[in-house]
Amino acid sequence: MMVEYDGRNLNFSAENFAPGDKVRVTSGPLKGMECELINVSGTRCLAVRLGLAGTATMDLELDTVEKI
């Protein structure tokens, strides 16, 4: 039923993500960046990165991050 729902690829993860988790981006242009999750909803998350230049927020797919 889930596969037939809307034709998009379906990704499964054994990891449970929650706000406050430290993660590393595993693919895409931000690969290797480490950040903290501030919101998790469905297959997407909002992450925050605190760096020398200040704070940045990023909207990411959960299948592109791993817990560290």
C-alpha positions in Angstrom: 0.0 0.0 0.0 2.8 2.5 0.9 4.7 1.8 -2.4 1.6 2.4 -4.5 0.6 5.5 -2.6 2.3 8.1 -4.8 5.0 6.5 -6.9 7.9 8.0 -5.0 10.8 5.9 -3.8 10.3 4.5 -0.3 13.3 4.5 2.1 13.5 2.5 5.3 15.8 3.2 8.2 16.5 1.2 11.4 17.6 4.4 13.1 15.1 6.5 15.1 15.9 10.2 14.8 14.9 12.8 17.4 15.5 16.5 18.0 18.9 16.9 19.7 20.6 14.1 17.8 24.0 14.9 16.4 24.2 13.8 12.7 26.5 13.8 9.7 25.3 14.4 6.2 26.2 11.4 4.1 25.3 12.6 0.6 24.7 15.6 -1.5 26.5 19.0 -1.5 26.6 19.1 2.3 28.3 15.7 2.6 30.5 15.5 5.7 28.8 18.4 7.5 28.0 17.7 11.1 24.9 19.3 12.7 22.2 18.9 15.3 18.6 18.0 14.5 16.0 20.5 15.7 12.9 19.0 14.1 12.0 15.6 12.6 8.9 15.0 10.6 8.1 12.1 8.3 11.1 11.6 6.0 12.5 15.1 6.5 14.4 16.9 9.2 15.5 20.4 10.0 19.0 20.6 11.2 21.1 23.5 12.7 24.8 24.0 12.3 26.7 26.3 14.6 29.9 27.5 13.1 32.4 30.3 13.0 30.1 32.2 10.7 27.0 31.8 12.9 24.0 29.6 12.7 22.5 28.0 9.6 19.4 25.8 9.3 19.0 23.1 6.6 16.0 21.1 5.4 17.3 17.5 4.8 16.0 14.1 3.8 16.5 11.6 6.7 18.1 9.1 4.4 20.9 11.6 3.8 22.0 11.7 7.5 23.5 9.3 10.0 23.8 9.6 13.8 27.3 10.3 15.1 
